[in-house]
């Protein structure tokens, strides 16, 4: 699977990727697979190998200050660091629903995520 992240505005910190299998209880609570990629440009692609086919959900954020946690000091406690999800769902209030982030991992799967 190839993941491309676009919309990086600050070439500092780390993109922290969380990939979970098809288990709604893990969504935004834990990760089955984590990947930490140092930011070196305004977009990047990362290859993830050796995952069995199936349903997954991906969340990620740009850890600008490299403190290993999503900063929630924005207006009304919203994230102040850029974040994104598989399928690029948007939500006006709170995080998107689990079902809107699910994707089927098959051979040659390619995801594009906008921060």
C-alpha positions as CSV (number, residue, x, y, z in Angstrom):
1,X,0.0,0.0,0.0
2,X,1.2,3.5,-0.8
3,X,0.1,6.4,1.3
4,X,0.6,9.9,-0.1
5,X,0.1,12.9,2.3
6,X,-0.5,16.3,0.8
7,X,-1.1,19.7,2.3
8,X,1.9,19.9,4.7
9,X,2.5,23.6,5.5
10,X,5.5,23.4,7.8
11,X,8.6,21.4,7.0
12,X,9.3,20.4,10.6
13,X,8.3,17.6,12.9
14,X,6.9,14.2,12.1
15,X,3.9,12.7,10.4
16,X,2.5,10.1,12.8
17,X,0.3,7.4,11.1
18,X,-2.1,5.1,12.9
19,X,-3.5,2.1,11.1
20,X,-6.1,-0.1,12.6
21,X,-7.9,-3.2,11.4
22,X,-11.7,-3.3,11.1
23,X,-12.4,-2.7,14.8
24,X,-14.5,0.3,15.6
25,X,-13.5,0.2,19.3
26,X,-9.9,1.0,18.4
27,X,-10.8,4.1,16.3
28,X,-8.9,7.1,17.7
29,X,-8.0,5.0,20.8
30,X,-5.2,2.6,19.8
31,X,-3.2,1.5,16.8
32,X,-2.4,-1.9,15.3
33,X,0.4,-0.4,13.2
34,X,2.2,2.9,13.7
35,X,4.5,4.7,11.3
36,X,6.5,7.9,12.1
37,X,7.9,9.7,9.1
38,X,10.1,12.8,9.5
39,X,8.7,15.7,7.5
40,X,11.1,16.7,4.7
41,X,8.8,18.4,2.2
42,X,5.3,19.7,1.6
43,X,4.1,16.2,0.6
44,X,5.5,12.7,0.7
45,X,4.7,9.1,-0.2
46,X,5.3,6.1,2.1
47,X,5.1,2.5,1.2
48,X,3.5,0.1,3.8
49,X,4.1,-3.6,3.1
50,X,3.2,-6.9,4.6
51,X,-0.3,-6.2,5.6
52,X,-3.0,-8.8,4.9
53,X,-5.9,-7.8,2.7
54,X,-9.0,-6.6,4.5
55,X,-10.7,-3.5,5.9
56,X,-8.6,-0.9,7.7
57,X,-8.9,2.7,8.9
58,X,-6.1,5.2,8.9
59,X,-5.7,8.4,10.9
60,X,-2.6,10.6,11.0
61,X,-1.4,14.0,12.2
62,X,1.5,16.3,11.7
63,X,3.3,16.4,15.0
64,X,4.8,19.9,14.3
65,X,6.4,20.2,17.7
66,X,7.5,16.5,17.9
67,X,6.0,16.0,21.4
68,X,4.5,12.6,20.3
69,X,0.9,13.7,20.9
70,X,-1.8,15.6,19.0
71,X,-2.0,19.1,20.4
72,X,-5.5,19.9,21.4
73,X,-5.1,23.6,22.3
74,X,-7.1,25.0,19.5
75,X,-10.4,26.8,19.8
76,X,-12.8,24.8,21.9
77,X,-10.2,22.1,22.5
78,X,-9.9,21.3,18.8
79,X,-6.6,20.0,17.4
80,X,-4.1,22.8,16.7
81,X,-1.9,20.5,14.6
82,X,-3.0,19.3,11.1
83,X,-4.6,15.9,10.9
84,X,-6.3,13.6,8.3
85,X,-8.1,10.3,7.8
86,X,-8.3,7.7,5.1
87,X,-11.0,8.7,2.5
88,X,-10.6,12.4,3.6
89,X,-13.9,12.7,5.4
90,X,-14.7,16.1,6.9
91,X,-16.8,16.7,9.9
92,X,-18.1,20.0,11.3
93,X,-18.3,18.8,14.8
94,X,-15.9,16.2,16.2
95,X,-14.0,13.5,14.4
96,X,-15.5,11.7,11.4
97,X,-17.4,8.5,11.9
98,X,-15.4,5.2,11.7
99,X,-17.4,3.9,8.7
100,X,-16.4,7.0,6.6
101,X,-12.7,6.3,7.2
102,X,-12.7,2.6,6.3
103,X,-11.0,1.4,3.2
104,X,-10.4,-2.0,1.6
105,X,-6.7,-2.9,1.4
106,X,-6.1,-4.9,-1.8
107,X,-3.1,-5.4,-4.0
108,X,-1.7,-2.1,-5.2
109,X,-3.8,0.0,-2.9
110,X,-3.1,3.7,-3.0
111,X,-4.3,6.3,-0.4
112,X,-4.1,10.1,-0.7
113,X,-4.7,12.0,2.5
114,X,-5.1,15.7,2.7
115,X,-4.1,17.5,5.9
